Amino acid sequence: GYLPFNWQFVDKSLHSVEISLESPGDIHGAIIVFPTHKELGGGFLFRGHQEEERMYMRYPELSAILLLAHEVKDNEVILVQGLRRVNEVHGLGNTLAWVGATQDPPPKEGQKRQPTMLLGAKPHKFSKPPPRAQGTMGKAPVLNEQLNYESMAADMDKLRCGFMDENADDYHDVAAGTWGCEVVDRGNPEVKALVLWMACSVAYKKLIYCAEKEVTATKFQKIVEMMLEKGIEVGQLCRCLMQLGKQQIQEGKLFDKLLAMLESDEL
């Protein structure tokens, strides 16, 4: 579990970010964040083919934790260290397939071998967007609920708890992607990227953000560069997002809005 944290008034500077188009599972020697279901393991033994199930297939040793814990609560995270990746899989959902046996590559010259640490946390659950009328495009859902302070803090608190655990002290990097956004009610990738960044920053860890789309990577990279140049602090970013949550920001438009604010010195 964790103790609540007032993110609005954190005066720590935002930490560095590295943008990658790789999967988080391909980043070695880092804390890899992956989403969990309420029931640990999701449906990797009998149903479900999303990110959590894919992680269990890559790291079969993860199944041992099911003997020790069955459920993960909203205010809990699971930390597992020293795993070896023995399988490679590809795809999600109906396209998920076993590629073959694999193993983690040796450390680069001059680096010591750092075992992978996995951090499993259940993303905050949001209201499902109303269905669009058949045959119409409709408007994209707005982000009001996701930019609410309680919603952001619920995710940032549990991530901070894991990142600042004493067993994570030797890890300087956190690798994460959309963290559950492939499930319709688990969040928006742009919001998740900023939530992960703030949580990493208070733990003084670099975020390696694994973007699924190149356009998202480009926009986030520019936001990071501009915010670091301006010396934006965690609390400032949190308050800014809360204010944007009062506006009708549509999904897919948050990064555009932040870039416009940074370029016009509104932030």
PAVEXMAR-764774 format. One line per 10 residues: number of its first residue (from 1); their letters; for each residue z, x, y of N, C-alpha, C. Coordinates in pm, whole numbers, plus 50000, padded with zeros to 5 digits. Last residue first. Layout:
residues N
NUM> A> Z,X,Y,Z,X,Y,Z,X,Y  ...
//
This chain:
residues 267
267> LEDSELMALL> 47987,50247,52850,48086,50294,52753,48105,50442,52769  47802,50214,53037,47899,50106,53025,48011,50144,52928  47593,50394,53073,47731,50438,53106,47830,50322,53111  47353,50328,52968,47381,50276,53103,47522,50309,53150  47369,50440,52717,47265,50490,52808,47288,50444,52951  47572,50288,52603,47591,50433,52621,47492,50487,52723  47454,50034,52595,47578,50055,52672,47600,50203,52700  47239,50082,52424,47213,50037,52561,47336,50060,52649  47379,50148,52190,47291,50247,52253,47263,50210,52397  47503,49901,52138,47584,50019,52168,47501,50127,52237
257> KDFLKGEQIQ> 47277,49741,52084,47366,49708,52194,47450,49829,52235  47175,49867,51855,47092,49858,51976,47178,49830,52098  47385,49826,51677,47352,49962,51717,47267,49961,51845  47368,49538,51656,47488,49605,51709,47457,49747,51756  47163,49406,51535,47148,49433,51678,47266,49511,51737  47212,49331,51277,47098,49419,51300,47079,49458,51445  47334,49009,51359,47324,49117,51261,47198,49199,51285  47390,48949,51711,47333,48917,51580,47333,49038,51488  47651,48872,51917,47571,48983,51867,47521,48950,51727  47764,48697,52126,47686,48650,52011,47592,48761,51964
247> QKGLQMLCRC> 48092,48826,52202,47955,48791,52237,47881,48749,52109  48320,48912,52102,48329,48787,52178,48191,48741,52224  48263,49155,51995,48288,49045,51902,48300,48910,51971  48265,49321,52209,48134,49276,52161,48149,49161,52063  48541,49363,52215,48476,49291,52326,48339,49238,52284  48570,49509,51979,48640,49381,51994,48577,49298,52105  48425,49735,52042,48375,49647,51937,48443,49510,51944  48594,49841,52240,48456,49806,52273,48401,49707,52170  48822,49900,52094,48829,49797,52199,48690,49750,52238  48718,50104,51927,48774,49982,51870,48777,49870,51973
237> LQGVEIGKEL> 48648,50299,52114,48544,50237,52032,48594,50106,51973  48904,50361,52214,48799,50311,52303,48690,50239,52224  49036,50460,51986,49082,50336,52050,48977,50276,52142  48890,50698,51942,48891,50592,51842,48930,50458,51906  48707,50809,52236,48818,50811,52143,48814,50690,52050  48432,51000,52351,48487,50868,52321,48597,50881,52215  48298,51216,52469,48439,51228,52435,48506,51095,52407  48031,51223,52514,48112,51156,52615,48262,51165,52588  47947,51347,52281,47922,51414,52410,48009,51354,52520  48013,51152,52096,48082,51281,52091,48066,51356,52223
227> MMEVIKQFKT> 47833,50953,52175,47977,50929,52183,48056,51057,52179  47585,51076,52128,47620,51034,52263,47770,51010,52278  47593,51125,51849,47573,51234,51944,47619,51196,52084  47626,50861,51747,47726,50965,51723,47714,51077,51826  47387,50740,51831,47516,50688,51878,47624,50794,51863  47203,50893,51686,47201,50896,51832,47331,50846,51891  47276,50823,51424,47280,50963,51466,47284,50974,51618  47216,50550,51427,47355,50592,51414,47371,50737,51458  46933,50561,51447,47014,50496,51552,47159,50543,51547  46866,50697,51208,46825,50749,51339,46911,50691,51450
217> ATVEKEACYI> 46970,50528,51007,47017,50666,51019,46986,50722,51158  46814,50300,51047,46958,50293,51066,47016,50432,51086  46565,50404,50977,46584,50354,51114,46732,50343,51145  46598,50462,50706,46582,50572,50801,46604,50527,50945  46850,50301,50515,46723,50293,50587,46717,50404,50691  47092,50365,50407,46989,50315,50316,46852,50312,50382  47290,50653,50472,47218,50535,50520,47111,50494,50421  47582,50781,50428,47461,50771,50348,47388,50642,50383  47764,50992,50622,47721,50853,50610,47585,50847,50541  48027,51172,50597,47889,51188,50555,47838,51048,50527
207> LKKYAVSCAM> 48271,51236,50832,48204,51131,50757,48062,51174,50724  48534,51467,50821,48394,51441,50858,48338,51332,50770  48870,51391,50917,48771,51421,50814,48631,51386,50864  49108,51317,51047,49043,51445,51077,48947,51487,50966  49198,51064,51028,49239,51154,50921,49179,51293,50937  49075,50941,51235,49221,50953,51244,49276,51044,51136  48807,50955,51138,48848,51030,51256,48999,51046,51266  48786,50775,50927,48775,50920,50901,48830,51001,51017  48807,50535,51073,48907,50569,50972,48905,50717,50938  48574,50547,51232,48706,50545,51296,48815,50585,51197
197> WLVLAKVEPN> 48376,50545,51028,48386,50657,51123,48523,50662,51188  48413,50297,50906,48433,50420,50829,48453,50540,50921  48340,50136,51125,48474,50125,51068,48508,50252,50988  48072,50208,51153,48165,50236,51262,48310,50230,51214  47965,50117,50909,47949,50257,50948,48051,50296,51056  48023,49842,50919,48089,49926,50819,48081,50074,50856  47845,49755,51117,47990,49747,51141,48063,49840,51046  47605,49806,50981,47631,49871,51111,47780,49868,51143  47621,49647,50743,47615,49793,50736,47647,49863,50869  47863,49387,50723,47736,49431,50778,47732,49583,50781
187> GRDVVECGWT> 48033,49215,50446,48017,49288,50571,47876,49330,50603  48066,49057,50224,48149,49177,50234,48116,49265,50355  47910,48844,50140,48027,48815,50224,48118,48936,50245  47698,48946,49980,47668,48874,50103,47789,48854,50194  47688,49278,49877,47743,49146,49849,47746,49069,49980  47611,49508,49992,47509,49443,49911,47556,49304,49866  47828,49617,50116,47746,49524,50196,47635,49459,50115  47989,49807,49993,48000,49669,49951,47910,49570,50022  47926,50047,50158,48058,50006,50110,48067,49856,50086  47708,50185,50245,47731,50054,50305,47858,49988,50254
177> GAAVDHYDDA> 47857,50495,50191,47736,50423,50230,47771,50290,50292  48021,50811,50218,48023,50666,50204,47890,50609,50248  48226,51086,50184,48090,51036,50165,48096,50885,50140  48414,51298,50377,48416,51167,50312,48271,51120,50304  48558,51627,50377,48444,51536,50395,48467,51405,50320  48772,51779,50310,48738,51772,50452,48627,51672,50481  49043,51789,50096,48908,51737,50115,48881,51718,50264  49305,51851,50067,49208,51961,50051,49064,51916,50072  49441,51606,50090,49452,51707,50197,49345,51815,50189  49460,51412,49904,49331,51423,49970,49331,51532,50077
167> NEDMFGCRLK> 49717,51400,49819,49620,51451,49723,49482,51470,49784  49844,51272,50031,49862,51417,50014,49764,51478,49915  49631,51047,50210,49717,51075,50095,49726,51226,50075  49451,50988,50402,49565,51069,50444,49665,51089,50331  49259,50826,50282,49216,50955,50338,49334,51046,50370  49412,50595,50212,49355,50684,50111,49320,50821,50163  49484,50497,50466,49586,50522,50364,49535,50618,50258  49234,50455,50581,49323,50560,50636,49430,50597,50535  49153,50234,50426,49080,50361,50419,49167,50476,50469  49337,50039,50505,49336,50082,50365,49259,50214,50348
157> DMDAAMSEYN> 49278,50024,50782,49412,50058,50735,49409,50110,50592  49011,49939,50796,49046,50073,50842,49183,50116,50793  49021,49673,50696,48946,49776,50625,48990,49917,50666  49190,49553,50885,49217,49536,50742,49146,49642,50660  49066,49608,51128,49190,49679,51094,49222,49667,50946  48851,49424,51124,48826,49568,51124,48948,49646,51079  48998,49180,51121,48901,49211,51017,48874,49361,51009  49152,49192,51354,49219,49183,51224,49124,49219,51110  48949,49198,51556,49039,49312,51533,49102,49308,51394  48612,49107,51479,48748,49064,51510,48845,49177,51475
147> LQENLVPAKG> 48367,49164,51389,48416,49248,51499,48551,49201,51551  48323,48967,51200,48336,49105,51153,48388,49199,51261  48299,48736,51355,48410,48748,51261,48432,48893,51218  48062,48793,51509,48192,48766,51571,48308,48789,51476  47797,48848,51452,47898,48938,51397,48038,48911,51451  47564,48592,51337,47629,48673,51440,47747,48747,51378  47263,48581,51133,47404,48550,51158,47462,48641,51266  46939,48524,51280,47028,48607,51199,47173,48571,51231  46782,48203,51282,46842,48316,51352,46931,48395,51256  46484,48109,51089,46616,48091,51146,46665,48216,51218
137> MTGQARPPPK> 46261,48077,50920,46326,48207,50931,46468,48192,50984  46204,47814,50684,46220,47862,50821,46289,47997,50819  46199,47723,50424,46071,47735,50492,46079,47782,50635  46511,47561,50444,46402,47608,50359,46270,47611,50437  46747,47685,50676,46664,47574,50631,46545,47628,50552  46994,47914,50556,46887,47878,50649,46802,47765,50589  47345,47865,50496,47207,47883,50446,47106,47841,50550  47592,48040,50689,47531,47914,50645,47389,47938,50599  47754,48331,50549,47671,48269,50653,47610,48139,50602  48087,48323,50426,47946,48335,50395,47864,48268,50504
127> SFKHPKAGLL> 48348,48501,50583,48285,48372,50554,48137,48394,50523  48448,48809,50419,48415,48726,50534,48359,48592,50488  48684,49040,50297,48592,48930,50266,48574,48841,50388  48695,49395,50310,48743,49266,50361,48637,49158,50335  48651,49583,50005,48614,49549,50143,48665,49411,50180  48880,49756,49819,48813,49627,49825,48778,49593,49969  48822,50091,49716,48892,49997,49803,48810,49869,49813  48850,50402,49565,48806,50265,49548,48888,50172,49635  48747,50718,49587,48839,50626,49652,48782,50485,49640  48727,51010,49394,48676,50877,49421,48786,50792,49484
117> MTPQRKQGEK> 48654,51346,49428,48760,51246,49436,48695,51113,49471  48527,51622,49241,48502,51499,49315,48627,51411,49314  48656,51953,49280,48630,51833,49200,48611,51710,49288  48499,52227,49400,48588,52122,49445,48561,51997,49362  48464,52566,49364,48436,52437,49302,48542,52336,49345  48410,52739,49675,48484,52718,49550,48449,52581,49494  48125,52913,49804,48212,52796,49803,48285,52788,49669  47953,53124,49776,48059,53138,49875,48155,53020,49880  47683,52921,49685,47735,53057,49697,47839,53064,49807  47784,52590,49579,47696,52683,49648,47764,52819,49663
107> PPPDQTAGVW> 47893,52494,49247,47912,52508,49393,47814,52607,49453  47662,52334,49015,47764,52433,49048,47778,52444,49200  47622,51970,48993,47570,52107,49010,47682,52204,49042  47742,51753,48739,47751,51798,48877,47699,51940,48889  47497,51637,48503,47625,51698,48535,47623,51744,48679  47352,51388,48284,47348,51481,48398,47484,51547,48411  47133,51185,48087,47256,51262,48102,47241,51360,48217  46947,50913,48244,46970,51019,48148,47102,51088,48172  46916,50658,48352,46809,50757,48368,46823,50867,48264  46968,50320,48303,47017,50454,48272,46900,50551,48277
97> ALTNGLGHVE> 46927,50083,48569,46883,50142,48442,46943,50282,48427  46894,49792,48758,46983,49900,48717,46944,49951,48579  46753,49572,48835,46676,49697,48821,46763,49814,48775  46923,49362,48873,46836,49357,48754,46756,49485,48732  47148,49566,49050,47113,49434,49001,47027,49441,48876  46986,49875,49138,47098,49781,49146,47052,49648,49088  46890,50221,49060,46871,50081,49091,47000,50002,49099  46991,50440,48799,46904,50411,48913,46895,50261,48932  47214,50698,48683,47157,50564,48677,47075,50541,48804  47331,50953,48480,47258,50920,48602,47195,50783,48583
87> NVRRLGQVLI> 47647,51069,48357,47529,50984,48347,47462,50970,48482  47860,51226,48420,47787,51260,48297,47661,51175,48280  48072,51370,48648,47961,51276,48634,47878,51318,48514  48415,51396,48612,48287,51461,48590,48179,51354,48576  48705,51388,48829,48608,51327,48738,48481,51411,48725  48911,51463,48997,48877,51550,48886,48777,51492,48787  49092,51165,49090,49046,51301,49116,49006,51372,48986  49111,50860,49249,49093,50925,49119,49029,51061,49143  49283,50606,49409,49234,50743,49421,49228,50807,49282  49255,50284,49532,49265,50362,49409,49205,50500,49435
77> VENDKVEHAL> 49451,50092,49762,49332,50170,49728,49360,50244,49598  49565,49777,49897,49576,49892,49808,49442,49964,49793  49570,49527,50013,49626,49640,50089,49646,49763,50002  49465,49349,49829,49394,49369,49955,49443,49490,50032  49502,49505,49500,49535,49407,49605,49460,49441,49733  49340,49528,49197,49370,49600,49320,49391,49495,49429  49431,49498,48849,49386,49443,48976,49418,49538,49091  49510,49665,48639,49407,49563,48617,49347,49513,48747  49591,49990,48535,49596,49889,48640,49481,49791,48618  49568,50134,48300,49687,50152,48383,49702,50044,48489
67> LLIASLEPYR> 49332,50087,48181,49449,50082,48094,49578,50086,48175  49155,50136,48379,49172,49996,48343,49290,49978,48247  49129,50405,48393,49225,50345,48486,49247,50198,48454  48926,50466,48214,49065,50489,48171,49164,50422,48264  48685,50439,48340,48731,50325,48261,48875,50342,48215  48625,50684,48447,48690,50585,48533,48747,50469,48454  48475,50820,48266,48620,50843,48262,48696,50745,48351  48210,50765,48336,48274,50683,48232,48425,50702,48224  48046,50769,48602,48171,50838,48568,48246,50756,48463  47826,50601,48603,47807,50744,48630,47927,50825,48583
57> MYMREEEQHG> 47948,50359,48553,47850,50408,48457,47823,50558,48478  48107,50326,48775,48171,50337,48644,48075,50389,48538  47907,50304,48969,47998,50418,48974,48068,50437,48838  47791,50061,48900,47709,50182,48891,47798,50307,48891  47999,49888,48961,47956,49903,48823,47874,50030,48802  47998,49920,49243,48115,49957,49162,48077,49980,49016  47738,49828,49319,47780,49966,49342,47901,50008,49257  47630,49608,49051,47630,49652,49190,47693,49791,49199  47600,49429,48834,47526,49556,48837,47516,49604,48982  47745,49203,48611,47753,49270,48739,47685,49405,48737
47> RFLFGGGLEK> 47908,49219,48287,47826,49152,48387,47832,49235,48515  48042,49383,48103,47980,49260,48055,47896,49187,48159  48142,49618,48205,48135,49605,48060,48057,49482,48014  48141,49592,48479,48056,49697,48421,48046,49688,48269  48230,49412,48672,48180,49361,48545,48101,49465,48470  48500,49568,48813,48401,49463,48833,48358,49408,48699  48687,49762,48807,48572,49780,48720,48465,49676,48739  48961,49548,48873,48903,49682,48870,48790,49692,48768  48935,49256,49038,48957,49309,48904,48885,49443,48894  48838,49257,49297,48980,49232,49274,49019,49283,49137
37> HTPFVIIAGH> 48609,49538,49311,48640,49397,49300,48792,49382,49291  48549,49807,49540,48605,49754,49416,48614,49602,49425  48314,50045,49669,48381,49915,49675,48437,49875,49539  48387,50394,49733,48307,50291,49668,48384,50159,49669  48367,50710,49875,48419,50574,49890,48328,50477,49818  48449,51026,49774,48342,50926,49769,48404,50787,49774  48535,51319,49920,48593,51191,49880,48482,51088,49886  48345,51597,49784,48392,51510,49893,48469,51393,49833  48203,51744,49600,48312,51809,49669,48367,51728,49785  47872,51607,49655,47974,51668,49570,48081,51738,49654
27> IDGPSELSIE> 47676,51328,49666,47749,51422,49752,47866,51476,49672  47576,51131,49512,47508,51260,49504,47572,51366,49593  47710,50900,49571,47738,50963,49443,47672,51098,49425  47591,50816,49810,47723,50881,49813,47756,50953,49684  47243,50911,49811,47347,50819,49768,47482,50890,49778  47082,51042,50109,47120,51047,49968,47218,50934,49938  47038,51062,50371,46963,50956,50304,46985,50959,50153  47301,51120,50607,47227,51158,50486,47151,51037,50433  47461,51257,50885,47382,51147,50833,47299,51197,50715  47787,51342,50962,47660,51392,50908,47586,51274,50848
17> VSHLSKDVFQ> 48009,51354,51234,47940,51272,51133,47814,51345,51090  48336,51442,51367,48192,51464,51344,48139,51376,51231  48559,51200,51521,48528,51322,51448,48377,51331,51422  48682,51087,51834,48600,51062,51717,48557,51194,51654  49016,51178,51932,48871,51181,51952,48799,51148,51821  49294,50960,51955,49228,51071,51887,49077,51063,51910  49447,50752,52051,49385,50843,52149,49322,50966,52084  49463,50418,51973,49456,50552,51914,49381,50644,52009  49484,50153,52041,49542,50252,52132,49547,50392,52072  49378,49992,51846,49330,49975,51983,49375,50087,52076
7> WNFPLYG> 49506,50027,51604,49383,50100,51628,49335,50092,51772  49806,50052,51488,49745,49988,51605,49623,50068,51649  49860,49981,51149,49832,50087,51246,49764,50020,51365  50074,49902,50868,49975,49868,50971,49971,49974,51081  50109,50103,50579,50174,50046,50696,50067,50016,50801  50004,50025,50242,49997,50100,50367,50077,50030,50474  50000,50083,49881,50000,50000,50000,50000,50087,50124
//
